[in-house]
Amino acid sequence: MNILVIGSGGREHTIAWKLSQSKRCKNLYIAPGNAGTEKVAQNVNIGVSDFEGLKNLIIEKNISLVIVGPEAPLVDGIRPYLLSDNRLKELKIVGPGKEGAMLEGSKDYAKQFMVKHGIPTAGSKTFTKETLSDAKEYLKIVKMPIVLKADGLAAGKGVIICQNLKTATATIDKMLAKAMFGDASKMVVIEEFLSGIELSVFVLTDGNSYKVLPEAKDYKPIGENNTGPNTGGMGSVSPVNFAQGDFLKKVEDSIIIPTINGLKSDNIDYLGFIFIGLMNVKGEPYVIEYNVRMGDPETQVVIPRIKSDLVELMVATTTGTLSEVELEIDDKTASAVVMVAGGYPEKYEKGDSIHGLDLEVDGTVIFHAGTKKSEGNIFTNGGRVLAVTGIGNSMQESLDKSYGLVSKIYWDNVYFRKDIGHDLMTLA
């Protein structure tokens, strides 16, 4: 079949890489893609928010299956837009409609959903610009540190942990009164700080049945030892050694099943991925957030561990037959180290020539994110540029492979964290 992946980052490169290995994949397109995706698919220069352009491409190329990578087009309603065209009534789309996408599109909506369905999460209250004074009074009575979350989409950067009242008051003022995150912070959720270890669990659902994909741990802060501002993700590992056995059973029983049942009881038609951001608090799982797509850079360690045919899984998701397909997981460890442009997540340069991409090291894959190709050379074209994934029989082996290849790739002012996975190895 002809398949379209929508997106341009490392997540989409990884998904396309896996789809291209299937015998069921005839022609694979990615819009808009990047310099790496063109090795496994045909890049088409159409943006993720150009719904009309994407629809015309689907019709022109006789595409049967669409996988929506990023969150913005899902929140903006690409699924109902495409299916409203009579010519696309049979189109298979992996990704929820607008209401389902609100689980990521609005932190307040997600909180209300969790409370309604008894899903464990941190206590919270939501405020607007009009209730800013109430928010400041509320901050005086809550325990510090406290978490401030922009309600809407903020590219993974809308969460700020404040250690004291002075910082929290100044930050809530910036977010609400001064639109720190634009429209995303028209509402702000003030949330109880949970102390524990963070991880991500991924679920694929056809609306009734579900499959639990490999879990992963993401490293958000820019600096080593988890210091500095949050980024879109500086690395990831899978599996997560503390999230096995009884803990994952708790996640399934108290979070995954109530989430799936909650979507059904609320009559939310949900097909696709559910990313559940969790905090392990003394052995008990709490939901930090929902995402309605795969994570980045978690995808770069989750997808390589899936041995099953990804096209079959995607088709089954869209046809209500997911329970009939076997999900086979590789027991090896995967680690991804993200290489970024110097200065990220603040101001950074684009257009630096990347060297070392032609190297092939057994057990590693280079997934592109912010790259572009010009006159045969590949240049940086974003903050997060590459994710180098290593696969090994242990976490140490996978990290050795990742960092071994990372050390051979360079451009001006390249930066990467040198401690991905180290915290988990101390727990081993």
LONUPA-770540 format. One line per field, with one value per residue (C-alpha): residue in one letter; z, y, x negated; residue number from 0; chain. Coordinates in pm, 1 decimal. Last residue first. Example, Ala and Ser with C-alpha at 12.3 -4.5 7.8 and 13.67 -1.06 7.14 Angstrom:
aa: (S, A)
pz: (714.0, 780.0)
py: (-106.0, -450.0)
px: (-1367.0, -1230.0)
i: (1, 0)
ch: (A, A)
//
This chain:
aa: (A, L, T, M, L, D, H, G, I, D, K, R, F, Y, V, N, D, W, Y, I, K, S, V, L, G, Y, S, K, D, L, S, E, Q, M, S, N, G, I, G, T, V, A, L, V, R, G, G, N, T, F, I, N, G, E, S, K, K, T, G, A, H, F, I, V, T, G, D, V, E, L, D, L, G, H, I, S, D, G, K, E, Y, K, E, P, Y, G, G, A, V, M, V, V, A, S, A, T, K, D, D, I, E, L, E, V, E, S, L, T, G, T, T, T, A, V, M, L, E, V, L, D, S, K, I, R, P, I, V, V, Q, T, E, P, D, G, M, R, V, N, Y, E, I, V, Y, P, E, G, K, V, N, M, L, G, I, F, I, F, G, L, Y, D, I, N, D, S, K, L, G, N, I, T, P, I, I, I, S, D, E, V, K, K, L, F, D, G, Q, A, F, N, V, P, S, V, S, G, M, G, G, T, N, P, G, T, N, N, E, G, I, P, K, Y, D, K, A, E, P, L, V, K, Y, S, N, G, D, T, L, V, F, V, S, L, E, I, G, S, L, F, E, E, I, V, V, M, K, S, A, D, G, F, M, A, K, A, L, M, K, D, I, T, A, T, A, T, K, L, N, Q, C, I, I, V, G, K, G, A, A, L, G, D, A, K, L, V, I, P, M, K, V, I, K, L, Y, E, K, A, D, S, L, T, E, K, T, F, T, K, S, G, A, T, P, I, G, H, K, V, M, F, Q, K, A, Y, D, K, S, G, E, L, M, A, G, E, K, G, P, G, V, I, K, L, E, K, L, R, N, D, S, L, L, Y, P, R, I, G, D, V, L, P, A, E, P, G, V, I, V, L, S, I, N, K, E, I, I, L, N, K, L, G, E, F, D, S, V, G, I, N, V, N, Q, A, V, K, E, T, G, A, N, G, P, A, I, Y, L, N, K, C, R, K, S, Q, S, L, K, W, A, I, T, H, E, R, G, G, S, G, I, V, L, I, N, M)
pz: (3851.8, 4012.3, 3940.9, 3580.4, 3566.3, 3661.0, 3395.3, 3114.9, 2929.8, 3105.8, 2827.1, 2716.4, 2364.9, 2201.7, 1853.6, 1829.9, 1471.6, 1334.5, 1445.8, 1421.0, 1533.1, 1908.6, 1851.2, 1703.2, 2018.3, 2232.4, 2088.5, 2081.6, 2437.6, 2543.1, 2395.6, 2560.6, 2899.8, 2877.1, 2808.2, 2510.6, 2271.6, 2044.5, 1990.5, 1865.9, 1755.1, 1757.8, 1527.7, 1493.8, 1794.3, 1757.0, 1388.0, 1033.7, 1061.1, 722.5, 494.6, 171.7, -178.2, -307.4, -11.5, 231.1, 544.9, 906.4, 1228.4, 1315.8, 1163.6, 1303.9, 1301.7, 1361.4, 1560.1, 1612.6, 1373.0, 1303.9, 964.1, 909.5, 631.9, 879.6, 991.3, 920.0, 948.0, 778.3, 988.2, 843.5, 1158.5, 1462.3, 1811.1, 2041.7, 2347.5, 2361.8, 2216.1, 2236.6, 2044.6, 1797.4, 1929.8, 1931.2, 2093.2, 2241.6, 2199.8, 2391.6, 2303.0, 2521.3, 2388.3, 2480.0, 2131.5, 2147.3, 1950.5, 1923.0, 1778.5, 1574.5, 1639.2, 1928.2, 1693.3, 1469.1, 1492.9, 1136.3, 1201.7, 1467.2, 1261.0, 972.2, 1197.5, 1352.8, 1010.8, 883.9, 1190.2, 1119.5, 1458.4, 1602.4, 1802.6, 1983.7, 1710.7, 1760.3, 2131.6, 2124.1, 1855.7, 1950.2, 2290.8, 2126.3, 2055.0, 2192.7, 2002.4, 1950.3, 2161.1, 2457.3, 2810.3, 3113.2, 3461.3, 3534.1, 3868.8, 3921.0, 4272.1, 4357.0, 4581.4, 4336.8, 3982.3, 3770.6, 3439.8, 3093.8, 2907.2, 2528.7, 2364.9, 2006.2, 1751.5, 1717.8, 1958.7, 1899.0, 2220.1, 2338.7, 2699.6, 2810.3, 2540.7, 2622.6, 2992.5, 2925.9, 2743.1, 3019.8, 3299.0, 3137.7, 3094.5, 3434.3, 3740.8, 3597.8, 3330.0, 3538.1, 3839.5, 3620.6, 3497.5, 3859.7, 3947.5, 3667.5, 3520.2, 3550.2, 3758.2, 3472.0, 3203.2, 2867.0, 2677.5, 2694.7, 2593.3, 2495.9, 2500.5, 2483.2, 2355.9, 2592.4, 2956.2, 3109.2, 3312.8, 3516.8, 3477.6, 3603.8, 3273.9, 3121.2, 2860.5, 3075.6, 2911.9, 2949.8, 2837.3, 2988.7, 2780.7, 2790.0, 2516.7, 2359.1, 2546.8, 2295.7, 2307.5, 2246.1, 2202.8, 2029.7, 1803.2, 2064.6, 2076.8, 2420.2, 2516.5, 2868.2, 2952.4, 3256.4, 3541.4, 3871.4, 4194.2, 4370.8, 4255.7, 4253.3, 4289.9, 3982.9, 3889.2, 3547.3, 3335.8, 3091.1, 2814.7, 2831.6, 2496.1, 2328.1, 2353.3, 2572.1, 2792.5, 2736.6, 2954.1, 3200.1, 3210.2, 3167.9, 3285.3, 3593.8, 3670.2, 3653.7, 3890.0, 4147.0, 4116.5, 4152.6, 4469.6, 4612.0, 4592.1, 4390.0, 4067.7, 3814.8, 3468.8, 3202.2, 2867.2, 2687.4, 2513.4, 2196.5, 2382.9, 2308.1, 2539.2, 2914.8, 3005.1, 3309.5, 3640.0, 3883.0, 4252.5, 4486.9, 4726.9, 4914.2, 4834.8, 5039.8, 4890.0, 4535.6, 4569.5, 4638.7, 4320.9, 4121.5, 4262.7, 4144.7, 3799.6, 3770.9, 3457.7, 3305.5, 3351.5, 3626.7, 3663.1, 3986.3, 4055.2, 4254.1, 4099.3, 3906.5, 3969.2, 3719.6, 3879.5, 3557.7, 3623.8, 3783.9, 3483.6, 3229.4, 3423.2, 3427.2, 3053.0, 2981.7, 3196.3, 3018.4, 2686.6, 2344.0, 2477.2, 2596.0, 2353.6, 2074.9, 2161.1, 2095.9, 1771.7, 1615.3, 1709.9, 1512.4, 1275.7, 966.1, 725.4, 425.9, 327.2, 329.4, 140.1, -181.8, 22.0, 188.7, 556.4, 639.2, 569.4, 784.2, 1059.8, 1097.7, 1049.0, 1341.2, 1474.4, 1776.6, 1538.2, 1314.1, 1620.9, 1783.3, 1550.8, 1366.6, 1180.8, 1020.1, 697.1, 521.9, 182.4, -36.9, -397.3, -484.0, -617.9, -353.4, -60.6, -210.3, -254.3, 108.9, 226.0, 29.4, 169.1, 525.1, 505.1, 879.3, 853.1, 574.9, 220.7, 51.9, -26.0, 81.1, -74.5, 182.2, 337.5, 246.5, 202.1, 573.1, 666.7, 504.2, 642.8, 597.1, 467.1, 433.4, 416.6, 139.8, 128.5, -178.8, -157.3, 214.6, 276.8, 265.0, 571.0, 621.8, 499.7, 793.4, 1039.7, 882.0, 832.6, 1205.0, 1295.6, 1053.5, 1186.6, 1547.4, 1452.4, 1300.5, 979.3, 1004.3, 830.6, 729.7, 412.1, 296.6, -37.7, 0.0)
py: (-139.3, 190.0, 353.8, 245.1, 432.4, 762.0, 715.7, 670.0, 987.2, 1144.3, 1301.8, 1554.0, 1682.9, 2002.0, 2092.3, 2440.9, 2399.1, 2054.8, 1702.1, 1329.0, 1087.2, 1122.1, 1057.8, 718.2, 596.9, 772.0, 562.7, 238.1, 277.5, 368.1, 43.9, -162.1, 3.2, -44.4, -412.6, -648.0, -358.0, -108.9, 241.8, 531.9, 861.7, 1139.9, 1432.5, 1807.6, 1932.9, 2308.9, 2318.3, 2317.9, 2182.3, 2109.3, 1809.1, 1831.2, 1718.9, 2065.7, 2137.0, 1887.0, 1986.6, 1877.6, 1936.7, 1582.3, 1305.4, 954.4, 793.9, 417.9, 203.7, -168.4, -195.6, 139.8, 301.9, 641.3, 855.1, 1110.0, 1208.8, 1582.8, 1824.4, 2165.7, 2446.9, 2612.0, 2705.5, 2901.9, 2897.7, 3125.4, 2950.4, 2575.1, 2549.7, 2766.8, 2526.0, 2318.1, 1982.9, 1619.8, 1384.1, 1060.3, 760.2, 434.5, 93.8, -216.2, -565.9, -766.4, -721.4, -683.1, -882.9, -741.0, -1001.1, -883.5, -1002.4, -760.5, -471.5, -554.6, -231.9, -129.5, 174.8, 13.2, -306.8, -101.6, 55.5, -277.0, -440.3, -149.3, -178.9, -542.6, -687.6, -666.3, -349.9, -252.1, -7.1, 171.1, 242.5, 386.4, 655.9, 700.3, 825.8, 1125.7, 1246.3, 1107.7, 916.4, 1079.3, 1192.8, 1312.6, 1270.8, 1433.4, 1385.4, 1062.7, 903.8, 559.0, 419.6, 263.8, 544.6, 805.1, 679.8, 975.2, 910.7, 1063.8, 857.6, 866.6, 742.6, 630.8, 576.3, 557.2, 743.0, 800.3, 978.7, 852.5, 960.8, 597.8, 483.6, 739.9, 658.1, 285.4, 340.4, 570.7, 344.8, 48.8, 238.9, 412.4, 201.9, -150.4, -99.1, 125.5, -105.7, -401.5, -193.5, -148.9, -515.5, -642.7, -374.0, -1.4, 22.3, -96.6, 131.0, -47.3, 173.1, 484.9, 848.1, 1160.0, 1539.6, 1600.0, 1886.2, 2109.5, 2206.1, 2475.2, 2403.9, 2100.3, 1734.0, 1597.6, 1721.5, 2027.8, 2078.6, 1940.9, 1688.4, 1342.3, 1080.2, 737.5, 466.9, 204.4, -55.9, -64.7, -164.5, -288.8, -187.7, -309.5, -93.9, 234.2, 86.6, 154.2, 181.7, 256.5, 416.9, 449.2, 733.9, 770.4, 1011.4, 925.8, 1064.4, 1379.8, 1507.2, 1882.4, 1980.0, 2154.5, 2508.7, 2481.7, 2794.2, 2930.5, 3179.7, 3015.2, 2833.4, 3151.5, 3299.7, 3108.5, 3399.0, 3569.4, 3872.8, 3859.4, 3481.3, 3326.0, 3617.2, 3673.1, 3299.2, 3316.7, 3612.9, 3449.9, 3112.6, 3271.4, 3459.3, 3161.2, 2920.9, 2630.8, 2685.0, 2401.6, 2530.9, 2336.7, 2503.5, 2383.3, 2068.3, 2254.3, 2487.2, 2335.5, 2462.8, 2480.6, 2625.8, 2433.6, 2571.3, 2315.3, 2390.9, 2352.9, 2450.4, 2362.4, 2556.5, 2843.3, 3145.0, 3008.8, 3023.8, 3397.8, 3446.1, 3238.7, 3439.2, 3759.2, 3605.0, 3519.5, 3727.9, 3613.0, 3255.2, 2993.6, 2614.4, 2417.7, 2102.1, 1780.6, 1537.6, 1238.6, 897.1, 814.1, 812.1, 860.1, 1209.6, 1324.1, 1206.8, 1367.8, 1697.6, 1697.9, 1628.0, 1916.2, 2148.5, 2038.5, 2124.7, 2014.8, 1690.0, 1524.1, 1763.5, 1529.8, 1297.8, 1578.6, 1685.9, 1341.0, 1082.6, 964.3, 678.2, 747.7, 483.8, 642.4, 472.1, 791.3, 977.2, 1068.2, 1177.3, 1448.0, 1481.7, 1214.0, 1452.1, 1737.5, 1504.6, 1366.4, 1695.1, 1855.6, 2134.9, 1921.4, 1644.9, 1890.3, 2027.2, 1694.0, 1570.9, 1234.8, 1176.5, 831.7, 810.6, 486.8, 433.3, 685.4, 704.6, 939.5, 1219.2, 1175.3, 1172.5, 1461.5, 1668.8, 1607.4, 1707.0, 2031.9, 2109.4, 2037.6, 2259.5, 2240.0, 1967.1, 2153.6, 2016.9, 1971.0, 1601.7, 1373.8, 1027.8, 763.2, 565.4, 769.1, 1084.6, 1069.4, 1176.7, 1520.8, 1608.5, 1521.7, 1753.9, 1552.7, 1191.6, 946.9, 569.5, 365.5, -8.4, -84.6, -425.6, -595.5, -390.6, -244.5, 100.7, 126.3, 106.6, 385.9, 592.1, 569.1, 663.6, 956.6, 1074.4, 1074.6, 1242.8, 1533.6, 1639.8, 1542.6, 1360.0, 999.9, 891.2, 531.8, 364.1, 0.0)
px: (-2071.8, -1971.7, -2308.7, -2263.4, -1934.4, -2098.2, -2366.4, -2114.0, -2213.8, -2513.2, -2719.8, -2458.0, -2505.6, -2635.0, -2759.4, -2912.8, -3040.7, -2962.9, -3049.2, -2989.5, -3263.0, -3200.4, -2829.9, -2920.4, -3095.2, -2835.2, -2553.6, -2750.7, -2877.9, -2524.6, -2387.2, -2659.7, -2608.4, -2232.5, -2279.9, -2251.5, -2293.6, -2120.6, -2258.4, -2051.3, -2202.7, -1944.1, -2022.2, -1958.5, -1765.0, -1773.5, -1691.1, -1825.3, -2179.3, -2335.2, -2373.2, -2576.5, -2478.0, -2399.8, -2171.7, -2023.0, -1836.6, -1854.7, -1660.1, -1548.7, -1760.9, -1784.4, -2128.7, -2112.5, -2356.3, -2412.0, -2705.1, -2867.3, -2828.0, -2990.9, -2844.3, -2708.4, -3056.5, -3042.7, -2748.4, -2774.3, -2628.6, -2316.9, -2130.9, -2250.5, -2101.2, -1900.5, -1752.7, -1691.6, -1957.5, -2270.6, -2492.5, -2290.2, -2178.7, -2289.7, -2039.8, -2171.2, -1942.3, -1961.5, -1817.7, -1832.9, -1766.6, -1456.3, -1309.5, -931.0, -673.2, -322.4, -87.1, 209.7, 566.1, 627.4, 547.4, 842.5, 1042.2, 959.0, 737.8, 520.6, 496.1, 354.5, 91.9, -10.6, -38.9, -248.3, -474.0, -560.9, -656.8, -1009.6, -946.8, -1268.2, -1371.7, -1034.7, -1084.8, -1438.1, -1400.8, -1035.4, -1150.8, -1323.0, -1052.6, -729.1, -462.8, -125.6, 168.8, -35.9, 95.8, -60.5, -201.7, -14.8, -100.4, -253.5, -322.8, -659.3, -779.7, -650.2, -712.7, -610.8, -441.5, -403.8, -147.1, -181.8, 136.8, 93.1, 366.2, 742.2, 969.7, 1339.8, 1438.9, 1775.6, 1704.0, 1749.0, 1506.4, 1237.9, 1275.4, 1244.1, 914.6, 787.3, 915.7, 731.1, 404.7, 393.0, 475.4, 455.3, 190.6, -31.9, 1.3, -99.7, -396.0, -505.3, -457.1, -680.9, -907.2, -948.2, -1266.1, -1487.9, -1349.9, -1365.4, -1440.6, -1658.4, -1618.6, -1811.2, -1814.2, -1437.8, -1221.4, -1414.8, -1371.9, -1587.1, -1901.2, -2003.0, -1911.5, -2244.5, -2386.7, -2229.0, -1957.9, -1677.6, -1436.6, -1589.8, -1336.1, -1282.3, -1117.1, -842.2, -805.7, -457.9, -142.5, 114.2, 478.6, 831.0, 1139.2, 1058.8, 792.9, 526.0, 147.7, 4.5, -323.4, -463.0, -699.1, -922.2, -990.9, -1154.3, -1011.7, -901.0, -563.9, -511.8, -145.6, -11.0, 77.1, 239.2, 210.0, 465.9, 392.8, 51.5, 61.2, 188.6, -158.2, -403.1, -513.5, -178.5, -266.7, 22.7, 66.6, -277.9, -489.3, -271.1, -272.7, -652.9, -692.3, -463.3, -639.3, -983.4, -885.6, -696.4, -988.5, -1131.6, -938.4, -915.9, -824.4, -633.6, -562.4, -876.2, -753.1, -660.3, -421.0, -80.8, 191.2, 251.4, -87.5, -203.2, -332.8, -477.2, -528.5, -825.9, -679.9, -360.4, -46.9, 98.7, -76.9, -46.8, 331.8, 313.0, 108.9, 357.7, 648.6, 478.0, 435.4, 805.2, 871.3, 542.4, 660.1, 621.9, 634.2, 603.9, 402.3, 354.0, 106.9, 239.7, 394.8, 672.0, 1016.3, 1211.0, 1343.6, 1017.3, 817.0, 1051.0, 1053.8, 674.3, 660.9, 897.6, 683.0, 363.2, 529.2, 407.4, 266.5, 586.7, 755.9, 640.8, 930.0, 1175.5, 1008.8, 986.2, 725.0, 420.9, 343.1, 551.9, 688.0, 862.3, 1186.8, 1396.8, 1125.0, 1307.8, 1609.6, 1400.2, 1497.4, 1239.0, 951.4, 1080.4, 1200.0, 843.9, 659.2, 836.9, 614.0, 517.0, 408.8, 220.5, 34.9, -58.1, -330.1, -354.8, -27.3, -39.5, 162.6, 261.5, 424.7, 241.3, 354.7, 66.5, 289.2, 560.1, 320.2, 121.4, 438.0, 530.2, 183.2, 198.4, 543.1, 429.9, 124.2, 52.8, -212.5, -391.1, -416.8, -754.5, -723.5, -1008.0, -1009.5, -1093.8, -1380.1, -1690.1, -1479.4, -1404.3, -1755.2, -1764.0, -1421.7, -1055.1, -780.5, -569.2, -683.5, -596.5, -630.9, -543.9, -477.6, -484.7, -326.9, -665.9, -758.2, -1107.1, -998.2, -757.0, -1047.6, -1251.6, -933.7, -855.3, -1212.5, -1224.1, -886.8, -1004.9, -1331.5, -1147.0, -974.0, -609.2, -324.0, -393.0, -214.9, -169.9, -98.7, 0.0)
i: (427, 426, 425, 424, 423, 422, 421, 420, 419, 418, 417, 416, 415, 414, 413, 412, 411, 410, 409, 408, 407, 406, 405, 404, 403, 402, 401, 400, 399, 398, 397, 396, 395, 394, 393, 392, 391, 390, 389, 388, 387, 386, 385, 384, 383, 382, 381, 380, 379, 378, 377, 376, 375, 374, 373, 372, 371, 370, 369, 368, 367, 366, 365, 364, 363, 362, 361, 360, 359, 358, 357, 356, 355, 354, 353, 352, 351, 350, 349, 348, 347, 346, 345, 344, 343, 342, 341, 340, 339, 338, 337, 336, 335, 334, 333, 332, 331, 330, 329, 328, 327, 326, 325, 324, 323, 322, 321, 320, 319, 318, 317, 316, 315, 314, 313, 312, 311, 310, 309, 308, 307, 306, 305, 304, 303, 302, 301, 300, 299, 298, 297, 296, 295, 294, 293, 292, 291, 290, 289, 288, 287, 286, 285, 284, 283, 282, 281, 280, 279, 278, 277, 276, 275, 274, 273, 272, 271, 270, 269, 268, 267, 266, 265, 264, 263, 262, 261, 260, 259, 258, 257, 256, 255, 254, 253, 252, 251, 250, 249, 248, 247, 246, 245, 244, 243, 242, 241, 240, 239, 238, 237, 236, 235, 234, 233, 232, 231, 230, 229, 228, 227, 226, 225, 224, 223, 222, 221, 220, 219, 218, 217, 216, 215, 214, 213, 212, 211, 210, 209, 208, 207, 206, 205, 204, 203, 202, 201, 200, 199, 198, 197, 196, 195, 194, 193, 192, 191, 190, 189, 188, 187, 186, 185, 184, 183, 182, 181, 180, 179, 178, 177, 176, 175, 174, 173, 172, 171, 170, 169, 168, 167, 166, 165, 164, 163, 162, 161, 160, 159, 158, 157, 156, 155, 154, 153, 152, 151, 150, 149, 148, 147, 146, 145, 144, 143, 142, 141, 140, 139, 138, 137, 136, 135, 134, 133, 132, 131, 130, 129, 128, 127, 126, 125, 124, 123, 122, 121, 120, 119, 118, 117, 116, 115, 114, 113, 112, 111, 110, 109, 108, 107, 106, 105, 104, 103, 102, 101, 100, 99, 98, 97, 96, 95, 94, 93, 92, 91, 90, 89, 88, 87, 86, 85, 84, 83, 82, 81, 80, 79, 78, 77, 76, 75, 74, 73, 72, 71, 70, 69, 68, 67, 66, 65, 64, 63, 62, 61, 60, 59, 58, 57, 56, 55, 54, 53, 52, 51, 50, 49, 48, 47, 46, 45, 44, 43, 42, 41, 40, 39, 38, 37, 36, 35, 34, 33, 32, 31, 30, 29, 28, 27, 26, 25, 24, 23, 22, 21, 20, 19, 18, 17, 16, 15, 14, 13, 12, 11, 10, 9, 8, 7, 6, 5, 4, 3, 2, 1, 0)
ch: (A, A, A, A, A, A, A, A, A, A, A, A, A, A, A, A, A, A, A, A, A, A, A, A, A, A, A, A, A, A, A, A, A, A, A, A, A, A, A, A, A, A, A, A, A, A, A, A, A, A, A, A, A, A, A, A, A, A, A, A, A, A, A, A, A, A, A, A, A, A, A, A, A, A, A, A, A, A, A, A, A, A, A, A, A, A, A, A, A, A, A, A, A, A, A, A, A, A, A, A, A, A, A, A, A, A, A, A, A, A, A, A, A, A, A, A, A, A, A, A, A, A, A, A, A, A, A, A, A, A, A, A, A, A, A, A, A, A, A, A, A, A, A, A, A, A, A, A, A, A, A, A, A, A, A, A, A, A, A, A, A, A, A, A, A, A, A, A, A, A, A, A, A, A, A, A, A, A, A, A, A, A, A, A, A, A, A, A, A, A, A, A, A, A, A, A, A, A, A, A, A, A, A, A, A, A, A, A, A, A, A, A, A, A, A, A, A, A, A, A, A, A, A, A, A, A, A, A, A, A, A, A, A, A, A, A, A, A, A, A, A, A, A, A, A, A, A, A, A, A, A, A, A, A, A, A, A, A, A, A, A, A, A, A, A, A, A, A, A, A, A, A, A, A, A, A, A, A, A, A, A, A, A, A, A, A, A, A, A, A, A, A, A, A, A, A, A, A, A, A, A, A, A, A, A, A, A, A, A, A, A, A, A, A, A, A, A, A, A, A, A, A, A, A, A, A, A, A, A, A, A, A, A, A, A, A, A, A, A, A, A, A, A, A, A, A, A, A, A, A, A, A, A, A, A, A, A, A, A, A, A, A, A, A, A, A, A, A, A, A, A, A, A, A, A, A, A, A, A, A, A, A, A, A, A, A, A, A, A, A, A, A, A, A, A, A, A, A, A, A, A, A, A, A, A, A, A, A, A, A, A, A, A, A, A, A, A, A, A, A, A, A, A, A, A, A, A, A)
//
